[in-house]
Amino acid sequence: MADIREPSFWQSLLEKLMKVVARNLGKRKESQRHQHVVPHEDGWAVRGEGNSRITASYRYQDDAIARARQIAKNYGSDVVIHGRDGRIRDRMSY
């Protein structure tokens, strides 16, 4: 067993922690590209999370969900479906 009084113990521990943090930061960044299906003046729109502009607009919500699903699968993210009132009514993870 390693002696915690030795500097090499602390150096090894710090290296391991830095690897875990770096690995988790990369994952979090990739999964933040959630796609939202939101009400739009033309019917329904797909909007990437954090974007002010829409990706596409559709007459039917099912069509918007299908497109959002394709995008989310590419990024390994979620599809967040909003109702007409704007509240979240469903979420799918990919």
Beta strands, then each sheet from edge to edge (+ up, - down):
strand 1: 35-40
strand 2: 43-48
strand 3: 56-58
strand 4: 78-82
strand 5: 88-93
sheet 1: 3+ 2- 1+ 4+ 5-
end
